[in-house]
Structure formats: C-alpha cells, structure tokens
C-alpha cells in the first residue's frame, strides 16, 4: 500500500525549517535545498508541498502569524475574569514579542516584514494578519473605554465633567499596534531593554485610560 503522507503536517514542518533558517541568516539566505536539509525531507517533498519559493515563504509567514495569534488568544482565555484594559495590556505585550523566549520569533517576523516591502504576496498576508489583530484590539479598546467611562461617571456627576471628544477605538487600536511593532524593533537592535519597552507600552496604555476618564 502507498505510504500515507500528512501533507499539511509536512507543510508546517517545512515552515518551521524556514523560520529557523530565517532566524539564523535572514530570508535572503533561505534556499529550497537548505530548507529540505533542515526539515530532513527531500527536495522533491518540498517541491510537492510548494510550487515556488515565494509560496513557501508566504505559507511560513502565515504560520508565524497563526502562532502569535494563538498565543494572544490563549493569554486572554487564561484570565476570563480580567478587565478589558488588563486583557488589552496582555495582548499588546504578547504581540510586541518583548520576552527573551520570543526573541527568535521577533527576528523572524521582522525578516518577513522587510521582505514584504518588495513582495506583494507577503504584504497581502501581513495585511490579513494585522487586520485580524486590529479587530481584536479595537474590540478590547472599546470595552475598556466603556469600563473607564462607567467608573468615572460613578465618581463624578456627569454635569460636572467637561465635555470631551469621544476616543475612537479603532484609531487607538491602530496606534497601539504600531507602537508594539516599533518596540519590537527597538528591542531587537538594542536601543531599548525589554523592560524599558514594556514600561513605554504600559505608560501609553495608562495615558489612554487617563484621557478616557476626562
């Protein structure tokens, strides 16, 4: 009988090999032959899974994005009773990849971001990943802003509070995502220590809740 091959499992195995090589030498150093050797499969197996190197890289990028998204969702599920503001802080910390155990993943992610500037398929995959994160962050920001407004209203009579323009959850979510991305880069190149980046991120969130309360 012909040997059964887990096609999707092999594609993920190859994607992991791509990520390890990208971490070591950047995407420019990733070749089909090296990927096959690292994944311990034949060149033919790689070519049966992916018709081109671009297709292989695109799948690997989606694989990295899924892993980061899964970690964000797992962090939120672990503490279902937490406030929306706390959940947002945890999620932002996860996607910033500031912890030492996520440093390799941060290097791989930024290698793909750099390549996406000259690759439309990679750029399209990145935009899909960012859109999903933006949706999650927008929901959490909206919920957190409601919590802050309710708490402020319980302390101060509405008539005594100065009218302020409502904050836009989507705009704030986009700003937070951009900040998280920037902090990843600053930590990787050594401009900021991880704790310094963490402090910047949470100072931004603190200022957001302060603005929401007034």
N, C-alpha and C positions, 0 to 999 in steps of 0.2 A: 504494500500500500504506500502511496506517496506520503512523505513526511508533512505533517501539518505545521504551517508557519503562522505565528501570531504576527500578522502584518503590522497592525497598529503598535503592538509592543516593540517590534523591531524599529519602527519609525521613531518611537520615543527613545530607544536605546541609542540610535544614531544621533538624535537631537542632543542627548546628554554628552555624547562624544564631541559634537560641535561646540558645545558650551565649554567643555574642559579645554579644548584647543584654543578657543577664543579668549579664554581667561589667561592662557599662557603666552599667546603671541598675537592677539588681535585677529579680526576676521580676515585680514589680508593674508594671514598665514594658514588659513584653513583650506585644505585641498581634499578632494574626494578620496584620494589614496590614504592620506593621513587619518581621515575620519574613519575609513574602513578598518585601518590598523588599530585605532584607539577603541573602536566599538567591537573589535575582534570578530568582524564579519568580512565577507569577500567584497571586492569592488562590485561584482555583479549584484550582490544583495543590496548594496547602497543604490545602485542604478535602477534596480527594480522598485525600490521604495520611492525614489525621487528622480525625475527625468532630467533635471538640471541642478546645478549648484545653487542657483537662486531659489528654486523651490525648496531645497533642503534648508537653506538659511531662513526662509520665510516660516517654515514649519518649526524650526528651532526657536525663533523669536516668539511665535505663538505659545510654544511650550514654556518658555521663561515667563511670559505674561500670565499664563494659567497658574503657574506655581506661586507667583506673587499674589495673584488674586485669591487663590485658595488660602494662603496664609492670612490675608486680611480677613476673609470670611470666617476662618477658624478663630481668629482673635476676637471677633465680635460675638461669635457663638459661645465662647468660653465664659463670657460675663454678660448674660442676657439681661441682668437687672441693672447694669450700669447706665448712667445718663447718656444722652446723645452726645453731649460735649466730651465726655470721657471716651466714648466709643470713637469719636472723630479723632481725638488725640492719639489713640492706639493705632487706628488705621493709618494716619499720616506717618507715624513712626515706622510702621511696617513697610510702607512703600518708599520711605526715604532710604532704606537699607543701610542704616547707620551702625548696626551692631556688627561686631567683628565676624560673627558666623555668617553674615550676609555679604561680606566684602567681595568675595569672588563673584557672587551673583550681581553685585553692583557693577563690577568691571565688565562683565559680560553684557549687561543691559546697556551700558554706555557705549560699548563697542557696536552694538546693533543700532543705537540711536545715531551714531556717527555715520554708519553705513547707509542708514535710511535717507540721509540727505541726498544721496545720489542713486537711490533705488526706490522706484515708485511702489513695487510690491511690498517692500519692508515698511515704507512710510504708511501705506494703507493699513497694514497690520497694526502698526503702532497707534494710528488714529483710532482704530477699533478698540484697542486696549485702553487708551486714555478716555474714550467716550464712556466705557463701562465704569471706570474709576470715577469719572466726573459725575455720573449718575448717582453712584453710591455716596459720594461726598456731598453732593447737592442735597440729597435726602437727609443726611445726618446734620448738615449745617442748618437746614430749615427746622428740623426738630429741636436742635439745640437753641436756636434763636427764639423759638416759641417758649422753651423752658425758661430762658433768661428773662424774656419779657413778662412771663407769668410771675416769676419770682420778684421782679422789680415792681410789678403792679401790686403785689401783695404787701409790699413795704411802703410804697408811696402812692398817694391818691393820684389818679390819672389826671385830674385837673391841675395838680401841682407840678406835673412833669412837662418840660419843654418839648414841643413837637419836634420830631426828628424824622428825616427821610428814612423809610424802612430799608434795611440792608437786603441786598439781592443775594439769595443763597447760591445761585449758580455762579455769579461773579466771584463770590467769596470762595467757593469750591475751586474754581479755576486758579485763583490766586494761591490757594493752599497747595494745589498740585504743582504749580510752577515753583513755589518755594521748596517743596520737598525734593523736586528734581535738582534744583540748584544746590541744595545742601548735600545731595549725594555726590555731586562733582567736587564740591569744596572739600569734603572729607577725603575723597579718593586722592586728590592731588596734594593733600596735606596742609591746605590753607586753614582748615578748621579741624580741631579734635572732635571726635564723635560726641562727647559731652557738650562741647560748645555748640555744635549743630543742633543737638537736642534742646538746649536752652533757647536758641533762636526760634526753633519751631514752636515751642510752647509759650514763648513770650508773644509770638504772633497770635496764637490762639487766645491767650489772656487778653490781649488788646482788642481782639474781635468781640469777646464776651463783654468787655467794658463798654465798647461802643454800642452794643446791643442793649445794654442796661440803661442807656441815657437817651 
